[in-house]
Amino acid sequence: MRPLTLIHTLEYYDVPQIMVAADATGTNYLCTLYGNDEERGYLYLGVQISEPRLMAFIGGQLDLRDAYTHPEVENALYTVAVKEEELTATPVMQPQDVTEDMLPEAGYFYDASDLTDEADPTTDTYQLEVPSHDRITFSTLISRMGWRASSLHKVLKGKVAVL
């Protein structure tokens, strides 16, 4: 078993329904509630997920079921147990160990629009340093999330160029 830390709750109804957790190495796990066990606590199906794929899900580009049925790497599925605010992940030994009732229904695309309160819009400004090899991924993320970048700067030998 490996301990996890809750990063963000995406859907909540009485208890977290869909959440993102991470292990000590920073690996993300997308977790969907499927049951409750008196001894182990709330049970989630977790899948290791890369940052770009997680952003595709949050941006409404990836079906939740597809994240589980087509993981990025082998042996990426876990049973995540939550009891007394402790999260632990146990590998699912075989893909056939995942039953239909553990999987989310097909056709669920996350909608982040309900996270914003349109009656009281707020704007935060951030200055980020992004490695040049991640600039395209960062630009794609900005556009998919509906954010606006006022300018992207590139530092060349102490000089700043506006892109």
C-alpha positions in Angstrom: 0.0 0.0 0.0 1.2 3.5 -0.7 0.0 6.6 1.0 -1.7 9.3 -1.0 -2.4 13.0 -0.4 -5.7 14.6 -1.5 -4.9 17.3 -4.1 -8.3 18.4 -5.2 -12.0 17.3 -5.0 -13.6 17.6 -8.4 -17.1 16.3 -7.6 -18.7 16.2 -4.2 -22.0 14.8 -3.1 -22.1 13.8 0.6 -18.5 12.6 0.2 -16.0 13.2 -2.7 -17.2 11.4 -5.8 -14.2 12.3 -8.1 -10.9 13.5 -6.7 -7.3 13.9 -7.6 -4.6 12.5 -5.2 -0.8 12.2 -5.5 1.8 10.0 -4.0 5.2 11.0 -2.5 6.8 11.1 -5.9 4.2 13.5 -7.3 2.4 10.9 -9.5 -1.3 11.9 -9.9 -4.2 9.5 -9.4 -7.7 10.2 -10.7 -10.1 8.5 -8.3 -13.8 7.7 -8.7 -15.9 6.5 -5.8 -17.4 3.0 -6.3 -18.2 1.7 -2.9 -18.0 1.8 0.9 -16.5 -1.0 3.1 -17.0 -0.9 6.9 -13.4 -2.1 7.5 -11.5 -0.2 4.7 -13.7 2.9 4.4 -14.7 4.6 1.1 -13.4 2.8 -1.9 -12.3 4.5 -5.2 -11.0 3.2 -8.4 -7.8 5.1 -9.0 -5.7 5.4 -12.2 -2.2 6.9 -12.5 -2.5 9.8 -14.8 -0.1 12.2 -16.3 -0.5 16.0 -15.9 -1.4 16.6 -19.6 -4.0 13.8 -19.5 -5.4 15.1 -16.2 -5.7 18.5 -17.7 -7.5 17.0 -20.7 -10.0 15.5 -18.3 -10.5 18.7 -16.3 -10.8 20.6 -19.6 -13.7 18.4 -20.7 -11.6 16.6 -23.5 -11.4 13.1 -21.9 -14.2 10.8 -21.0 -13.9 9.6 -17.4 -14.4 6.0 -18.3 -11.7 6.1 -21.0 -9.2 7.3 -18.4 -9.7 3.9 -16.7 -10.3 1.6 -19.6 -7.3 3.0 -21.6 -4.7 4.0 -19.0 -1.4 5.5 -20.2 0.7 2.7 -18.8 0.3 -0.9 -17.7 -0.6 -1.7 -14.1 -1.9 1.8 -13.6 -5.1 0.9 -11.8 -5.4 1.0 -8.0 -8.0 0.5 -5.3 -7.8 3.7 -3.2 -9.2 3.4 0.3 -10.1 6.5 2.3 -10.7 6.0 6.0 -10.3 8.6 8.8 -8.8 11.1 6.3 -6.0 8.7 5.3 -5.7 7.7 1.6 -3.9 4.5 0.6 -3.5 3.0 -2.8 -3.3 -0.8 -3.5 -2.5 -2.0 -7.0 -5.2 -3.9 -8.8 -3.5 -7.1 -9.6 -5.2 -7.9 -13.0 -7.3 -5.8 -15.3 -10.1 -8.4 -15.1 -10.2 -7.6 -11.3 -11.9 -4.4 -12.3 -15.7 -5.1 -12.4 -18.3 -3.1 -14.3 -19.7 -1.6 -11.0 -16.3 -0.2 -10.2 -16.1 1.7 -13.5 -17.8 5.0 -14.2 -20.5 5.2 -16.9 -19.4 6.1 -20.4 -20.1 9.7 -21.6 -19.1 11.6 -18.5 -17.0 14.7 -19.4 -16.0 16.9 -16.5 -17.5 20.5 -16.7 -15.4 23.0 -14.8 -17.8 25.8 -15.6 -19.8 25.2 -12.4 -16.6 26.0 -10.4 -16.9 29.6 -11.2 -19.5 32.0 -9.8 -20.7 34.1 -12.7 -22.4 36.6 -10.4 -19.1 37.6 -8.9 -16.4 37.2 -11.5 -12.8 37.6 -10.2 -9.5 37.7 -12.0 -6.2 36.7 -10.6 -2.9 37.5 -12.2 0.0 35.1 -12.0 3.5 35.2 -13.3 4.8 31.8 -14.2 8.2 30.6 -15.4 7.7 27.7 -17.9 10.6 25.8 -19.4 10.8 26.4 -23.1 10.2 22.7 -23.9 6.8 23.0 -22.1 5.6 26.2 -23.7 3.3 24.5 -26.3 1.7 22.3 -23.6 1.3 25.4 -21.4 -0.3 27.4 -24.3 -2.7 24.6 -25.0 -3.7 24.3 -21.4 -4.3 28.1 -21.3 -6.6 28.0 -24.3 -8.5 24.8 -23.1 -9.2 26.2 -19.7 -10.5 29.5 -21.2 -7.7 31.5 -19.6 -6.0 34.4 -21.2 -2.3 35.1 -21.4 -1.6 38.8 -21.8 1.9 38.0 -23.0 4.5 35.3 -23.0 8.0 36.4 -22.4 11.2 34.5 -23.4 14.4 35.4 -21.7 17.4 35.4 -24.0 20.7 36.0 -22.3 19.3 38.4 -19.8 17.0 40.2 -22.4 13.2 39.6 -22.4 11.4 39.1 -25.7 7.6 39.3 -25.8 6.0 36.5 -27.9 
